[in-house]
Amino acid sequence: MGDDERKNRIDADPETAERSLVSLVLTVVELLRQLMERQALRRVDHGDLDDDKVEEIGQTLMYLDLRMEELCDHFGLERRDLNIDLGPLGSLLSEE
């Protein structure tokens, strides 16, 4: 098993369980953040929003991205640690 494969597995060791749980929770949060971002960009591309709303959404997405970075730093994780390898389906998160 290579280093990349080990990195993407949940560690069931009781001493590192907290870190593994945090990693799993942040993965779900990051997935939701990316889905929200895609939906917002789709709405902007369709022209459904006025300029104020576009600005508000842009600031909100930047804030969410910053908070995710802070949470990863706090728990000693990197964004790539959250990207679960789904085998033949590829990676769970988009590479940004």
C-alpha positions in Angstrom: 0.0 0.0 0.0 1.4 3.3 -1.0 1.6 6.5 1.0 -1.2 8.1 -0.9 -3.5 5.1 -0.2 -2.8 5.2 3.5 -3.3 9.0 3.6 -6.9 8.6 2.3 -8.0 5.9 4.8 -9.7 6.6 8.1 -7.4 5.7 10.9 -9.2 3.6 13.6 -6.4 3.9 16.1 -7.9 5.2 19.4 -5.0 7.6 19.9 -5.7 9.3 16.5 -9.4 8.8 16.4 -10.1 12.5 17.1 -8.0 13.6 14.1 -9.7 11.0 11.9 -13.1 12.1 12.9 -12.2 15.8 12.4 -10.9 14.8 8.9 -14.1 13.1 8.1 -16.3 16.0 9.3 -14.2 18.6 7.5 -14.4 16.5 4.3 -18.2 16.6 4.5 -18.1 20.4 5.2 -15.7 20.9 2.3 -17.9 18.9 -0.1 -20.9 21.1 0.9 -18.8 24.2 0.5 -17.8 23.2 -3.0 -21.4 22.3 -3.9 -22.6 25.7 -2.7 -19.9 27.4 -4.7 -20.8 25.5 -7.9 -24.5 26.3 -7.4 -23.7 30.0 -6.8 -21.5 30.2 -10.0 -24.3 28.5 -12.0 -26.8 31.1 -10.8 -24.3 33.9 -11.7 -23.7 32.4 -15.1 -27.5 32.3 -15.8 -27.8 36.0 -14.8 -30.4 35.3 -12.1 -28.8 37.7 -9.6 -28.3 41.4 -9.4 -24.8 42.9 -8.9 -25.3 43.3 -5.1 -26.3 39.7 -4.7 -23.3 38.5 -6.8 -21.0 40.6 -4.6 -22.6 39.2 -1.4 -22.2 35.6 -2.7 -18.6 36.2 -3.7 -17.7 37.6 -0.2 -19.5 34.7 1.5 -17.7 32.1 -0.6 -14.3 33.8 0.1 -15.2 33.8 3.9 -16.1 30.1 3.8 -12.9 29.3 2.0 -10.9 31.2 4.6 -12.7 29.5 7.5 -12.0 26.1 6.0 -8.3 27.0 5.7 -8.3 28.1 9.3 -10.0 24.9 10.5 -7.5 22.8 8.5 -4.6 24.7 10.0 -6.1 24.3 13.5 -6.3 20.6 13.2 -3.1 20.1 11.3 -4.7 19.0 8.1 -4.2 20.1 4.5 -7.0 20.4 1.9 -5.6 17.4 0.0 -6.0 15.3 3.2 -9.8 15.8 2.9 -10.0 14.5 -0.7 -11.1 10.9 -0.4 -10.1 8.6 -3.3 -13.2 6.8 -4.6 -11.2 4.4 -6.7 -12.4 4.1 -10.2 -14.8 7.0 -9.6 -11.9 9.4 -9.0 -11.6 11.8 -6.1 -14.5 13.0 -3.9 -13.6 16.7 -4.1 -12.6 18.7 -7.1 -9.0 19.9 -7.4 -9.1 23.6 -6.9 
